[in-house]
Amino acid sequence: MTSDATLKGATVRGNVFDAQAQPLGEVKITVQTTGTVIDTTTGRNGSFFVRVPDPGSYTLIVGGDKNSALPLQLKQFDVANVEWVELVPQSQLSLPLAEIRSVDIIWGDDLTFAADSPWASARYRWSVSGGRLIEETDRVTWVPPTAPGRYLLQLIADWGAEGLAVDALTLAVTEDGTVIVC
């Protein structure tokens, strides 16, 4: 806190930085007291400047985070200098707890695979590190590459905010072209 006798009222100024000490531009800054709310945003360089008309008890809120509000007791001619550093990047969205869900790859006849899960309505995404997949309604068929080697077949079951599950199988192609599901 410093003082400047040329000011009318008081001033709050400062800078807002992220956890990597980079300036944060366009962050909402609110300085409020009973009956008075003054809003501004930080510039591209993370700086802000707010003039308050009367001395008194104020609260500084950065980015709308009222849980981290900073109380300020401002007297006539006070200049409050604030350096605000985000400790951990935080989402403004509350995340629901996801259930622990599971999915299994079921090996059918030949090189046909299906998904099995006790939870309905998942979106399934199949991938393989070699060869190609022919997707059918509720299963995939793997067309192996001609080169021998080990390949990963992966299935991701996605229920959105309710959960996510992954399963994988190793598929091996031998020198003589035989396929082994590991």
N, C-alpha and C positions, 0 to 999 in steps of 0.2 A: 504494500500500500504506500503510495506517495501522495503528495499534495500539490495542487496547482491553483493559486489564488486568483487566476484569471478566469477560471471556470464558473459558470452558474450551475449550481447543483453539484453533481458528481459524475464520474465516468467509470465504466467498466470496459476494459480492453484486454485483448489477449490473442492467443493462437491455439489452434486445435490440431493435434497430430495423431496419426494412427500408431499402432504398436511397433512399427518399424521406423518411427520418427519422421514419417512423410507427412506434409501438410494435407489436411482434409478440407477441401473446398465445398461450398454449398451445404454446410451443416447448419441446421436451424439452431439459433441461440435465443433463449428467452430469459429476460430479467424481469422478475415480477415481485410485487408486494400486494398487500390488500388493496383491491380496486384498481391497480395499475399493472398492465402487462405490456412489455416492450419486446417485440420480435425483430430479429435481423438474421442474416446468414453470413457464414464466413466467406471471405473472398477466395480466389483460386489458390492463394498462398496460405490459406488456413487462418488468416487474421480476422478479427472482428472488433467493432467499436460501438459502444452503446452509451448514450448520454442519459442520465436519470435526472429528472427535474428537481426532486426534493431529497434531502437526507432521510435515512431510515433503514429499516431491516428489509433486505431484498433476498431473493433466491435466484441463483444462476442455474439454468438447465441447459445442458448441451445435448443436441440431437434428440430431444424429447424424453431422455432417460431421467425420469423424476426420482428414481431410486438413488441416483448419484448426484442429486442436487447439492449445490454449494451455497451455504448461507453467507450473506455479506452484510456487514453492519457499516453503512456508508454515512460519512459526515460531510458537511459542506466542504467543497473543494477537493474531496478525496478522488484519487485515481487508483482503482483496483486493477492490478496487472495479473492476469490469469494465464497459465500455461496448462492446457488440458491435454493429457496423453491417454489414448485408449490403451488399456492394459491387454485386453484380449478382444479380438473381433467378436461381436455378438450379433446374432440374428434378432430382428425385431419380431419374428414370428414365434409363437409358442408351438413347440413340437409335441404332438401326442406320443405317448409311449407306444412303441410298436410291439406286437406279440412276437415271440420267437416262433417262427414257422419253418417248415421243412418241405423239401421237394426231393424226389428220388428219380433217377433215370432208370427206367425198366427196359431191359434188353429183351426184345422179342425175337421172332424168327429171323434168320439171316442177319442183316445189318440194319434192322428197323428198331427204333428206340421211341419210347413214350414217356411222358411225365406222369408222376403219381404224387399227389398231395392230398391230405385230408381237408384242406381249405379250398373252397371253390373260388372261381372267378379271378384267378391269377392270369396275368399276361405273361406268356412264355417267350423267351428269346433263346434260340439255339445258336451255337457257333462251333466251328471246328477249325483246328490249326492247319489242316491239310485235307485235300480232297474237296468234296462238295456235299451239301445237304439238299435233299429233295424234301420239302415240307409238305405234309398232308394235313388234314383237318386236326387230328389230335396226336400226330406222331411225325417223326422224320426218318428218312432212310439215308444212310451214309454211303456215298460212292467214293471208295478209297482211291488215293493217288497210286500211280504205278511204282513210284519210288518206295523202297523199303524205309521203315522208320517208325517212330512213335508219334502219335497224334493225340491231341486233347479234344474231347467232345465235352462241351460245357452247356449247361442249362441254367438260365436265370429265371426264377419265378418272381414276379413283381405284383404286389397287391397295393401299390401306392403307399400312402402313409400308414397302412396297417401292417406292413412287413415286407421282407425281401428274403429270398432263400436261393442258394446256389448248390448245384451238384455237378460233378464231372467224372468222366471215365477216360482211361487211357486206352487207345486203340493202337495196336501194333500191326504193321505189315511186314512179313518176313521176306527173305530173299526170293523164296519161291512163290510169293503173292498170297500166302495164307494170311488171314486176318485173325488176330487174337484180341479178345476184349479182356482188359486187365482190371 
